[in-house]
């Protein structure tokens, strides 16, 4: 029986085998709904803006996300740096 860890490893292996941006975009388009793709993109922007020192409320306003989403991103970013 496969586990979620197995599925994650398989996903990472699949994505890492893609060697150009256009093919990666096509793969992500086939794997994700348009809303999921946008959400992932926004989460990356949250990390980028947090690293740049943008206040959390400004990030939420700029990206049109909830403050809880930004706070979750800040916690994840903080966990990655420790």
PyMOL Python script that loads the backbone (N, CA, C, O; Angstrom):
from pymol import cmd

cmd.read_pdbstr("""\
ATOM      1  N   UNK A   1       0.851  -1.184   0.000  1.00  0.00           N
ATOM      2  CA  UNK A   1       0.000   0.000   0.000  1.00  0.00           C
ATOM      3  C   UNK A   1       0.895   1.246   0.000  1.00  0.00           C
ATOM      4  O   UNK A   1       1.840   1.340   0.783  1.00  0.00           O
ATOM      5  N   UNK A   2       0.591   2.184  -0.872  1.00  0.00           N
ATOM      6  CA  UNK A   2       1.361   3.417  -0.958  1.00  0.00           C
ATOM      7  C   UNK A   2       0.957   4.375   0.149  1.00  0.00           C
ATOM      8  O   UNK A   2      -0.189   4.387   0.597  1.00  0.00           O
ATOM      9  N   UNK A   3       1.913   5.168   0.576  1.00  0.00           N
ATOM     10  CA  UNK A   3       1.641   6.179   1.587  1.00  0.00           C
ATOM     11  C   UNK A   3       1.719   7.559   0.962  1.00  0.00           C
ATOM     12  O   UNK A   3       2.174   7.715  -0.171  1.00  0.00           O
ATOM     13  N   UNK A   4       1.272   8.560   1.711  1.00  0.00           N
ATOM     14  CA  UNK A   4       1.357   9.929   1.195  1.00  0.00           C
ATOM     15  C   UNK A   4       2.811  10.322   0.967  1.00  0.00           C
ATOM     16  O   UNK A   4       3.102  11.132   0.087  1.00  0.00           O
ATOM     17  N   UNK A   5       3.720   9.760   1.745  1.00  0.00           N
ATOM     18  CA  UNK A   5       5.146  10.023   1.539  1.00  0.00           C
ATOM     19  C   UNK A   5       5.596   9.470   0.187  1.00  0.00           C
ATOM     20  O   UNK A   5       6.376  10.107  -0.521  1.00  0.00           O
ATOM     21  N   UNK A   6       5.103   8.289  -0.165  1.00  0.00           N
ATOM     22  CA  UNK A   6       5.425   7.703  -1.468  1.00  0.00           C
ATOM     23  C   UNK A   6       4.902   8.582  -2.598  1.00  0.00           C
ATOM     24  O   UNK A   6       5.593   8.824  -3.587  1.00  0.00           O
ATOM     25  N   UNK A   7       3.668   9.054  -2.433  1.00  0.00           N
ATOM     26  CA  UNK A   7       3.071   9.906  -3.465  1.00  0.00           C
ATOM     27  C   UNK A   7       3.854  11.206  -3.619  1.00  0.00           C
ATOM     28  O   UNK A   7       4.081  11.678  -4.734  1.00  0.00           O
ATOM     29  N   UNK A   8       4.262  11.775  -2.497  1.00  0.00           N
ATOM     30  CA  UNK A   8       5.031  13.016  -2.529  1.00  0.00           C
ATOM     31  C   UNK A   8       6.365  12.798  -3.232  1.00  0.00           C
ATOM     32  O   UNK A   8       6.779  13.612  -4.058  1.00  0.00           O
ATOM     33  N   UNK A   9       7.029  11.703  -2.903  1.00  0.00           N
ATOM     34  CA  UNK A   9       8.315  11.391  -3.540  1.00  0.00           C
ATOM     35  C   UNK A   9       8.141  11.204  -5.043  1.00  0.00           C
ATOM     36  O   UNK A   9       8.971  11.655  -5.833  1.00  0.00           O
ATOM     37  N   UNK A  10       7.059  10.537  -5.432  1.00  0.00           N
ATOM     38  CA  UNK A  10       6.803  10.325  -6.857  1.00  0.00           C
ATOM     39  C   UNK A  10       6.533  11.646  -7.572  1.00  0.00           C
ATOM     40  O   UNK A  10       6.995  11.853  -8.694  1.00  0.00           O
ATOM     41  N   UNK A  11       5.787  12.538  -6.925  1.00  0.00           N
ATOM     42  CA  UNK A  11       5.528  13.860  -7.498  1.00  0.00           C
ATOM     43  C   UNK A  11       6.832  14.633  -7.677  1.00  0.00           C
ATOM     44  O   UNK A  11       7.081  15.207  -8.737  1.00  0.00           O
ATOM     45  N   UNK A  12       7.653  14.644  -6.644  1.00  0.00           N
ATOM     46  CA  UNK A  12       8.927  15.358  -6.731  1.00  0.00           C
ATOM     47  C   UNK A  12       9.808  14.786  -7.835  1.00  0.00           C
ATOM     48  O   UNK A  12      10.439  15.533  -8.583  1.00  0.00           O
ATOM     49  N   UNK A  13       9.849  13.469  -7.932  1.00  0.00           N
ATOM     50  CA  UNK A  13      10.643  12.822  -8.982  1.00  0.00           C
ATOM     51  C   UNK A  13      10.134  13.219 -10.367  1.00  0.00           C
ATOM     52  O   UNK A  13      10.919  13.509 -11.269  1.00  0.00           O
ATOM     53  N   UNK A  14       8.821  13.227 -10.519  1.00  0.00           N
ATOM     54  CA  UNK A  14       8.208  13.604 -11.792  1.00  0.00           C
ATOM     55  C   UNK A  14       8.567  15.044 -12.166  1.00  0.00           C
ATOM     56  O   UNK A  14       8.954  15.315 -13.303  1.00  0.00           O
ATOM     57  N   UNK A  15       8.437  15.966 -11.207  1.00  0.00           N
ATOM     58  CA  UNK A  15       8.713  17.376 -11.487  1.00  0.00           C
ATOM     59  C   UNK A  15      10.198  17.627 -11.720  1.00  0.00           C
ATOM     60  O   UNK A  15      10.561  18.435 -12.575  1.00  0.00           O
ATOM     61  N   UNK A  16      11.050  16.951 -10.979  1.00  0.00           N
ATOM     62  CA  UNK A  16      12.490  17.145 -11.145  1.00  0.00           C
ATOM     63  C   UNK A  16      13.005  16.622 -12.490  1.00  0.00           C
ATOM     64  O   UNK A  16      14.059  17.051 -12.959  1.00  0.00           O
ATOM     65  N   UNK A  17      12.270  15.706 -13.105  1.00  0.00           N
ATOM     66  CA  UNK A  17      12.675  15.162 -14.399  1.00  0.00           C
ATOM     67  C   UNK A  17      12.382  16.129 -15.549  1.00  0.00           C
ATOM     68  O   UNK A  17      12.851  15.928 -16.669  1.00  0.00           O
ATOM     69  N   UNK A  18      11.613  17.169 -15.270  1.00  0.00           N
ATOM     70  CA  UNK A  18      11.261  18.149 -16.304  1.00  0.00           C
ATOM     71  C   UNK A  18      12.392  19.159 -16.412  1.00  0.00           C
ATOM     72  O   UNK A  18      12.850  19.710 -15.411  1.00  0.00           O
ATOM     73  N   UNK A  19      12.839  19.393 -17.654  1.00  0.00           N
ATOM     74  CA  UNK A  19      14.065  20.182 -17.818  1.00  0.00           C
ATOM     75  C   UNK A  19      13.895  21.582 -18.390  1.00  0.00           C
ATOM     76  O   UNK A  19      14.891  22.260 -18.642  1.00  0.00           O
ATOM     77  N   UNK A  20      12.655  22.036 -18.604  1.00  0.00           N
ATOM     78  CA  UNK A  20      12.495  23.415 -19.074  1.00  0.00           C
ATOM     79  C   UNK A  20      11.196  24.007 -18.542  1.00  0.00           C
ATOM     80  O   UNK A  20      10.266  23.285 -18.182  1.00  0.00           O
ATOM     81  N   UNK A  21      11.152  25.329 -18.500  1.00  0.00           N
ATOM     82  CA  UNK A  21      10.029  26.043 -17.896  1.00  0.00           C
ATOM     83  C   UNK A  21       8.715  25.773 -18.617  1.00  0.00           C
ATOM     84  O   UNK A  21       7.680  25.622 -17.968  1.00  0.00           O
ATOM     85  N   UNK A  22       8.736  25.710 -19.921  1.00  0.00           N
ATOM     86  CA  UNK A  22       7.504  25.492 -20.685  1.00  0.00           C
ATOM     87  C   UNK A  22       6.913  24.109 -20.375  1.00  0.00           C
ATOM     88  O   UNK A  22       5.700  23.973 -20.211  1.00  0.00           O
ATOM     89  N   UNK A  23       7.759  23.103 -20.296  1.00  0.00           N
ATOM     90  CA  UNK A  23       7.290  21.754 -19.974  1.00  0.00           C
ATOM     91  C   UNK A  23       6.798  21.676 -18.534  1.00  0.00           C
ATOM     92  O   UNK A  23       5.819  20.988 -18.245  1.00  0.00           O
ATOM     93  N   UNK A  24       7.478  22.381 -17.630  1.00  0.00           N
ATOM     94  CA  UNK A  24       7.046  22.401 -16.236  1.00  0.00           C
ATOM     95  C   UNK A  24       5.686  23.087 -16.111  1.00  0.00           C
ATOM     96  O   UNK A  24       4.816  22.622 -15.375  1.00  0.00           O
ATOM     97  N   UNK A  25       5.510  24.182 -16.828  1.00  0.00           N
ATOM     98  CA  UNK A  25       4.219  24.875 -16.821  1.00  0.00           C
ATOM     99  C   UNK A  25       3.117  23.946 -17.319  1.00  0.00           C
ATOM    100  O   UNK A  25       2.035  23.898 -16.733  1.00  0.00           O
ATOM    101  N   UNK A  26       3.382  23.208 -18.399  1.00  0.00           N
ATOM    102  CA  UNK A  26       2.391  22.275 -18.945  1.00  0.00           C
ATOM    103  C   UNK A  26       2.088  21.160 -17.944  1.00  0.00           C
ATOM    104  O   UNK A  26       0.934  20.761 -17.791  1.00  0.00           O
ATOM    105  N   UNK A  27       3.111  20.661 -17.267  1.00  0.00           N
ATOM    106  CA  UNK A  27       2.911  19.600 -16.279  1.00  0.00           C
ATOM    107  C   UNK A  27       2.072  20.107 -15.113  1.00  0.00           C
ATOM    108  O   UNK A  27       1.158  19.417 -14.662  1.00  0.00           O
ATOM    109  N   UNK A  28       2.372  21.292 -14.628  1.00  0.00           N
ATOM    110  CA  UNK A  28       1.604  21.856 -13.517  1.00  0.00           C
ATOM    111  C   UNK A  28       0.170  22.148 -13.946  1.00  0.00           C
ATOM    112  O   UNK A  28      -0.764  21.954 -13.168  1.00  0.00           O
ATOM    113  N   UNK A  29      -0.007  22.614 -15.182  1.00  0.00           N
ATOM    114  CA  UNK A  29      -1.362  22.843 -15.706  1.00  0.00           C
ATOM    115  C   UNK A  29      -2.167  21.548 -15.723  1.00  0.00           C
ATOM    116  O   UNK A  29      -3.372  21.560 -15.469  1.00  0.00           O
ATOM    117  N   UNK A  30      -1.509  20.438 -16.020  1.00  0.00           N
ATOM    118  CA  UNK A  30      -2.231  19.169 -16.082  1.00  0.00           C
ATOM    119  C   UNK A  30      -2.489  18.588 -14.693  1.00  0.00           C
ATOM    120  O   UNK A  30      -3.442  17.830 -14.510  1.00  0.00           O
ATOM    121  N   UNK A  31      -1.656  18.933 -13.718  1.00  0.00           N
ATOM    122  CA  UNK A  31      -1.794  18.395 -12.366  1.00  0.00           C
ATOM    123  C   UNK A  31      -2.717  19.214 -11.474  1.00  0.00           C
ATOM    124  O   UNK A  31      -3.375  18.668 -10.589  1.00  0.00           O
ATOM    125  N   UNK A  32      -2.766  20.518 -11.704  1.00  0.00           N
ATOM    126  CA  UNK A  32      -3.471  21.427 -10.803  1.00  0.00           C
ATOM    127  C   UNK A  32      -4.646  22.091 -11.507  1.00  0.00           C
ATOM    128  O   UNK A  32      -4.640  22.284 -12.723  1.00  0.00           O
ATOM    129  N   UNK A  33      -5.653  22.435 -10.713  1.00  0.00           N
ATOM    130  CA  UNK A  33      -6.712  23.269 -11.261  1.00  0.00           C
ATOM    131  C   UNK A  33      -6.146  24.688 -11.403  1.00  0.00           C
ATOM    132  O   UNK A  33      -5.137  25.009 -10.775  1.00  0.00           O
ATOM    133  N   UNK A  34      -6.773  25.530 -12.206  1.00  0.00           N
ATOM    134  CA  UNK A  34      -6.290  26.911 -12.300  1.00  0.00           C
ATOM    135  C   UNK A  34      -6.242  27.605 -10.932  1.00  0.00           C
ATOM    136  O   UNK A  34      -5.310  28.363 -10.660  1.00  0.00           O
ATOM    137  N   UNK A  35      -7.223  27.356 -10.081  1.00  0.00           N
ATOM    138  CA  UNK A  35      -7.242  27.981  -8.752  1.00  0.00           C
ATOM    139  C   UNK A  35      -6.079  27.485  -7.890  1.00  0.00           C
ATOM    140  O   UNK A  35      -5.467  28.271  -7.167  1.00  0.00           O
ATOM    141  N   UNK A  36      -5.773  26.194  -7.961  1.00  0.00           N
ATOM    142  CA  UNK A  36      -4.641  25.650  -7.193  1.00  0.00           C
ATOM    143  C   UNK A  36      -3.318  26.247  -7.661  1.00  0.00           C
ATOM    144  O   UNK A  36      -2.456  26.582  -6.849  1.00  0.00           O
ATOM    145  N   UNK A  37      -3.168  26.376  -8.968  1.00  0.00           N
ATOM    146  CA  UNK A  37      -1.945  26.944  -9.535  1.00  0.00           C
ATOM    147  C   UNK A  37      -1.768  28.390  -9.049  1.00  0.00           C
ATOM    148  O   UNK A  37      -0.666  28.791  -8.673  1.00  0.00           O
ATOM    149  N   UNK A  38      -2.844  29.160  -9.060  1.00  0.00           N
ATOM    150  CA  UNK A  38      -2.794  30.556  -8.592  1.00  0.00           C
ATOM    151  C   UNK A  38      -2.461  30.604  -7.103  1.00  0.00           C
ATOM    152  O   UNK A  38      -1.651  31.427  -6.678  1.00  0.00           O
ATOM    153  N   UNK A  39      -3.080  29.728  -6.307  1.00  0.00           N
ATOM    154  CA  UNK A  39      -2.816  29.713  -4.861  1.00  0.00           C
ATOM    155  C   UNK A  39      -1.358  29.395  -4.558  1.00  0.00           C
ATOM    156  O   UNK A  39      -0.753  30.034  -3.697  1.00  0.00           O
ATOM    157  N   UNK A  40      -0.794  28.431  -5.243  1.00  0.00           N
ATOM    158  CA  UNK A  40       0.616  28.095  -5.036  1.00  0.00           C
ATOM    159  C   UNK A  40       1.496  29.280  -5.418  1.00  0.00           C
ATOM    160  O   UNK A  40       2.456  29.603  -4.719  1.00  0.00           O
ATOM    161  N   UNK A  41       1.162  29.917  -6.522  1.00  0.00           N
ATOM    162  CA  UNK A  41       1.922  31.091  -6.962  1.00  0.00           C
ATOM    163  C   UNK A  41       1.847  32.208  -5.932  1.00  0.00           C
ATOM    164  O   UNK A  41       2.846  32.873  -5.655  1.00  0.00           O
ATOM    165  N   UNK A  42       0.662  32.413  -5.365  1.00  0.00           N
ATOM    166  CA  UNK A  42       0.496  33.447  -4.341  1.00  0.00           C
ATOM    167  C   UNK A  42       1.296  33.106  -3.085  1.00  0.00           C
ATOM    168  O   UNK A  42       1.878  33.994  -2.461  1.00  0.00           O
ATOM    169  N   UNK A  43       1.327  31.846  -2.716  1.00  0.00           N
ATOM    170  CA  UNK A  43       2.100  31.455  -1.524  1.00  0.00           C
ATOM    171  C   UNK A  43       3.581  31.719  -1.722  1.00  0.00           C
ATOM    172  O   UNK A  43       4.270  32.119  -0.783  1.00  0.00           O
ATOM    173  N   UNK A  44       4.075  31.503  -2.918  1.00  0.00           N
ATOM    174  CA  UNK A  44       5.477  31.835  -3.196  1.00  0.00           C
ATOM    175  C   UNK A  44       5.705  33.338  -3.094  1.00  0.00           C
ATOM    176  O   UNK A  44       6.747  33.782  -2.612  1.00  0.00           O
ATOM    177  N   UNK A  45       4.725  34.121  -3.551  1.00  0.00           N
ATOM    178  CA  UNK A  45       4.835  35.578  -3.441  1.00  0.00           C
ATOM    179  C   UNK A  45       4.801  36.015  -1.980  1.00  0.00           C
ATOM    180  O   UNK A  45       5.481  36.967  -1.597  1.00  0.00           O
ATOM    181  N   UNK A  46       4.009  35.320  -1.163  1.00  0.00           N
ATOM    182  CA  UNK A  46       3.985  35.618   0.273  1.00  0.00           C
ATOM    183  C   UNK A  46       5.375  35.442   0.853  1.00  0.00           C
ATOM    184  O   UNK A  46       5.855  36.315   1.576  1.00  0.00           O
ATOM    185  N   UNK A  47       6.035  34.322   0.550  1.00  0.00           N
ATOM    186  CA  UNK A  47       7.398  34.088   1.049  1.00  0.00           C
ATOM    187  C   UNK A  47       8.342  35.190   0.580  1.00  0.00           C
ATOM    188  O   UNK A  47       9.133  35.716   1.363  1.00  0.00           O
ATOM    189  N   UNK A  48       8.254  35.532  -0.689  1.00  0.00           N
ATOM    190  CA  UNK A  48       9.127  36.563  -1.263  1.00  0.00           C
ATOM    191  C   UNK A  48       8.919  37.903  -0.559  1.00  0.00           C
ATOM    192  O   UNK A  48       9.885  38.581  -0.210  1.00  0.00           O
ATOM    193  N   UNK A  49       7.662  38.282  -0.352  1.00  0.00           N
ATOM    194  CA  UNK A  49       7.364  39.568   0.271  1.00  0.00           C
ATOM    195  C   UNK A  49       7.743  39.578   1.747  1.00  0.00           C
ATOM    196  O   UNK A  49       8.225  40.591   2.253  1.00  0.00           O
ATOM    197  N   UNK A  50       7.530  38.458   2.445  1.00  0.00           N
ATOM    198  CA  UNK A  50       7.951  38.377   3.846  1.00  0.00           C
ATOM    199  C   UNK A  50       9.457  38.550   3.968  1.00  0.00           C
ATOM    200  O   UNK A  50       9.938  39.281   4.835  1.00  0.00           O
ATOM    201  N   UNK A  51      10.199  37.875   3.096  1.00  0.00           N
ATOM    202  CA  UNK A  51      11.672  37.992   3.112  1.00  0.00           C
ATOM    203  C   UNK A  51      12.119  39.427   2.832  1.00  0.00           C
ATOM    204  O   UNK A  51      13.162  39.867   3.314  1.00  0.00           O
ATOM    205  N   UNK A  52      11.318  40.149   2.048  1.00  0.00           N
ATOM    206  CA  UNK A  52      11.636  41.539   1.714  1.00  0.00           C
ATOM    207  C   UNK A  52      11.213  42.506   2.811  1.00  0.00           C
ATOM    208  O   UNK A  52      11.476  43.705   2.723  1.00  0.00           O
ATOM    209  N   UNK A  53      10.556  41.984   3.848  1.00  0.00           N
ATOM    210  CA  UNK A  53      10.171  42.826   4.973  1.00  0.00           C
ATOM    211  C   UNK A  53       8.844  43.542   4.825  1.00  0.00           C
ATOM    212  O   UNK A  53       8.552  44.468   5.581  1.00  0.00           O
ATOM    213  N   UNK A  54       8.035  43.125   3.861  1.00  0.00           N
ATOM    214  CA  UNK A  54       6.727  43.750   3.674  1.00  0.00           C
ATOM    215  C   UNK A  54       5.824  43.332   4.845  1.00  0.00           C
ATOM    216  O   UNK A  54       5.775  42.151   5.189  1.00  0.00           O
ATOM    217  N   UNK A  55       5.114  44.280   5.456  1.00  0.00           N
ATOM    218  CA  UNK A  55       4.214  43.940   6.560  1.00  0.00           C
ATOM    219  C   UNK A  55       3.135  42.939   6.124  1.00  0.00           C
ATOM    220  O   UNK A  55       2.670  42.958   4.984  1.00  0.00           O
ATOM    221  N   UNK A  56       2.756  42.073   7.055  1.00  0.00           N
ATOM    222  CA  UNK A  56       1.799  41.014   6.733  1.00  0.00           C
ATOM    223  C   UNK A  56       0.469  41.553   6.219  1.00  0.00           C
ATOM    224  O   UNK A  56      -0.092  41.008   5.269  1.00  0.00           O
ATOM    225  N   UNK A  57      -0.035  42.604   6.827  1.00  0.00           N
ATOM    226  CA  UNK A  57      -1.320  43.165   6.369  1.00  0.00           C
ATOM    227  C   UNK A  57      -1.218  43.708   4.937  1.00  0.00           C
ATOM    228  O   UNK A  57      -2.158  43.579   4.152  1.00  0.00           O
ATOM    229  N   UNK A  58      -0.091  44.305   4.608  1.00  0.00           N
ATOM    230  CA  UNK A  58       0.124  44.823   3.250  1.00  0.00           C
ATOM    231  C   UNK A  58       0.177  43.666   2.254  1.00  0.00           C
ATOM    232  O   UNK A  58      -0.353  43.774   1.148  1.00  0.00           O
ATOM    233  N   UNK A  59       0.817  42.557   2.641  1.00  0.00           N
ATOM    234  CA  UNK A  59       0.881  41.378   1.773  1.00  0.00           C
ATOM    235  C   UNK A  59      -0.528  40.854   1.511  1.00  0.00           C
ATOM    236  O   UNK A  59      -0.894  40.587   0.366  1.00  0.00           O
ATOM    237  N   UNK A  60      -1.316  40.708   2.571  1.00  0.00           N
ATOM    238  CA  UNK A  60      -2.682  40.210   2.438  1.00  0.00           C
ATOM    239  C   UNK A  60      -3.489  41.103   1.492  1.00  0.00           C
ATOM    240  O   UNK A  60      -4.215  40.616   0.625  1.00  0.00           O
ATOM    241  N   UNK A  61      -3.351  42.398   1.673  1.00  0.00           N
ATOM    242  CA  UNK A  61      -4.081  43.359   0.834  1.00  0.00           C
ATOM    243  C   UNK A  61      -3.615  43.288  -0.620  1.00  0.00           C
ATOM    244  O   UNK A  61      -4.437  43.263  -1.537  1.00  0.00           O
ATOM    245  N   UNK A  62      -2.312  43.257  -0.830  1.00  0.00           N
ATOM    246  CA  UNK A  62      -1.746  43.249  -2.178  1.00  0.00           C
ATOM    247  C   UNK A  62      -2.130  41.992  -2.953  1.00  0.00           C
ATOM    248  O   UNK A  62      -2.467  42.062  -4.135  1.00  0.00           O
ATOM    249  N   UNK A  63      -2.077  40.840  -2.278  1.00  0.00           N
ATOM    250  CA  UNK A  63      -2.330  39.570  -2.954  1.00  0.00           C
ATOM    251  C   UNK A  63      -3.787  39.127  -2.897  1.00  0.00           C
ATOM    252  O   UNK A  63      -4.171  38.156  -3.550  1.00  0.00           O
ATOM    253  N   UNK A  64      -4.594  39.835  -2.120  1.00  0.00           N
ATOM    254  CA  UNK A  64      -5.998  39.459  -2.008  1.00  0.00           C
ATOM    255  C   UNK A  64      -6.205  38.151  -1.268  1.00  0.00           C
ATOM    256  O   UNK A  64      -7.083  37.360  -1.611  1.00  0.00           O
ATOM    257  N   UNK A  65      -5.381  37.931  -0.240  1.00  0.00           N
ATOM    258  CA  UNK A  65      -5.502  36.729   0.589  1.00  0.00           C
ATOM    259  C   UNK A  65      -5.802  37.153   2.021  1.00  0.00           C
ATOM    260  O   UNK A  65      -5.652  38.320   2.384  1.00  0.00           O
ATOM    261  N   UNK A  66      -6.222  36.198   2.816  1.00  0.00           N
ATOM    262  CA  UNK A  66      -6.505  36.489   4.207  1.00  0.00           C
ATOM    263  C   UNK A  66      -5.229  36.635   5.026  1.00  0.00           C
ATOM    264  O   UNK A  66      -4.183  36.084   4.682  1.00  0.00           O
ATOM    265  N   UNK A  67      -5.338  37.377   6.102  1.00  0.00           N
ATOM    266  CA  UNK A  67      -4.188  37.561   6.984  1.00  0.00           C
ATOM    267  C   UNK A  67      -3.741  36.221   7.563  1.00  0.00           C
ATOM    268  O   UNK A  67      -2.554  36.028   7.827  1.00  0.00           O
ATOM    269  N   UNK A  68      -4.682  35.291   7.763  1.00  0.00           N
ATOM    270  CA  UNK A  68      -4.326  33.962   8.279  1.00  0.00           C
ATOM    271  C   UNK A  68      -3.418  33.216   7.298  1.00  0.00           C
ATOM    272  O   UNK A  68      -2.514  32.492   7.716  1.00  0.00           O
ATOM    273  N   UNK A  69      -3.656  33.392   6.010  1.00  0.00           N
ATOM    274  CA  UNK A  69      -2.811  32.761   4.991  1.00  0.00           C
ATOM    275  C   UNK A  69      -1.396  33.315   5.057  1.00  0.00           C
ATOM    276  O   UNK A  69      -0.422  32.570   4.954  1.00  0.00           O
ATOM    277  N   UNK A  70      -1.292  34.624   5.230  1.00  0.00           N
ATOM    278  CA  UNK A  70       0.022  35.256   5.326  1.00  0.00           C
ATOM    279  C   UNK A  70       0.719  34.816   6.617  1.00  0.00           C
ATOM    280  O   UNK A  70       1.916  34.529   6.610  1.00  0.00           O
ATOM    281  N   UNK A  71      -0.022  34.764   7.710  1.00  0.00           N
ATOM    282  CA  UNK A  71       0.546  34.330   8.990  1.00  0.00           C
ATOM    283  C   UNK A  71       1.046  32.893   8.900  1.00  0.00           C
ATOM    284  O   UNK A  71       2.108  32.570   9.432  1.00  0.00           O
ATOM    285  N   UNK A  72       0.292  32.038   8.234  1.00  0.00           N
ATOM    286  CA  UNK A  72       0.713  30.646   8.033  1.00  0.00           C
ATOM    287  C   UNK A  72       2.014  30.608   7.224  1.00  0.00           C
ATOM    288  O   UNK A  72       2.918  29.830   7.524  1.00  0.00           O
ATOM    289  N   UNK A  73       2.094  31.447   6.210  1.00  0.00           N
ATOM    290  CA  UNK A  73       3.315  31.529   5.414  1.00  0.00           C
ATOM    291  C   UNK A  73       4.493  32.003   6.253  1.00  0.00           C
ATOM    292  O   UNK A  73       5.607  31.502   6.102  1.00  0.00           O
ATOM    293  N   UNK A  74       4.253  32.963   7.133  1.00  0.00           N
ATOM    294  CA  UNK A  74       5.317  33.473   8.006  1.00  0.00           C
ATOM    295  C   UNK A  74       5.805  32.376   8.947  1.00  0.00           C
ATOM    296  O   UNK A  74       7.005  32.238   9.182  1.00  0.00           O
ATOM    297  N   UNK A  75       4.866  31.597   9.482  1.00  0.00           N
ATOM    298  CA  UNK A  75       5.260  30.478  10.368  1.00  0.00           C
ATOM    299  C   UNK A  75       6.067  29.450   9.602  1.00  0.00           C
ATOM    300  O   UNK A  75       7.082  28.966  10.102  1.00  0.00           O
ATOM    301  N   UNK A  76       5.633  29.108   8.395  1.00  0.00           N
ATOM    302  CA  UNK A  76       6.349  28.129   7.574  1.00  0.00           C
ATOM    303  C   UNK A  76       7.745  28.629   7.243  1.00  0.00           C
ATOM    304  O   UNK A  76       8.714  27.870   7.288  1.00  0.00           O
ATOM    305  N   UNK A  77       7.840  29.897   6.912  1.00  0.00           N
ATOM    306  CA  UNK A  77       9.134  30.492   6.586  1.00  0.00           C
ATOM    307  C   UNK A  77      10.037  30.485   7.802  1.00  0.00           C
ATOM    308  O   UNK A  77      11.229  30.196   7.696  1.00  0.00           O
ATOM    309  N   UNK A  78       9.475  30.803   8.956  1.00  0.00           N
ATOM    310  CA  UNK A  78      10.226  30.802  10.206  1.00  0.00           C
ATOM    311  C   UNK A  78      10.694  29.395  10.564  1.00  0.00           C
ATOM    312  O   UNK A  78      11.816  29.215  11.037  1.00  0.00           O
ATOM    313  N   UNK A  79       9.833  28.389  10.338  1.00  0.00           N
ATOM    314  CA  UNK A  79      10.202  27.005  10.624  1.00  0.00           C
ATOM    315  C   UNK A  79      11.343  26.551   9.715  1.00  0.00           C
ATOM    316  O   UNK A  79      12.206  25.785  10.143  1.00  0.00           O
ATOM    317  N   UNK A  80      11.354  27.021   8.461  1.00  0.00           N
ATOM    318  CA  UNK A  80      12.410  26.644   7.520  1.00  0.00           C
ATOM    319  C   UNK A  80      13.763  27.249   7.878  1.00  0.00           C
ATOM    320  O   UNK A  80      14.803  26.712   7.499  1.00  0.00           O
ATOM    321  N   UNK A  81      13.753  28.351   8.596  1.00  0.00           N
ATOM    322  CA  UNK A  81      15.022  29.016   8.922  1.00  0.00           C
ATOM    323  C   UNK A  81      15.618  28.509  10.224  1.00  0.00           C
ATOM    324  O   UNK A  81      16.722  28.911  10.591  1.00  0.00           O
ATOM    325  N   UNK A  82      14.907  27.631  10.933  1.00  0.00           N
ATOM    326  CA  UNK A  82      15.434  27.093  12.199  1.00  0.00           C
ATOM    327  C   UNK A  82      15.864  25.670  12.053  1.00  0.00           C
ATOM    328  O   UNK A  82      16.330  25.064  13.017  1.00  0.00           O
TER     329      UNK A  82
END
""", "prot")
cmd.dss("prot")
cmd.show_as("cartoon", "prot")
cmd.util.cbc("prot")
cmd.orient("prot")
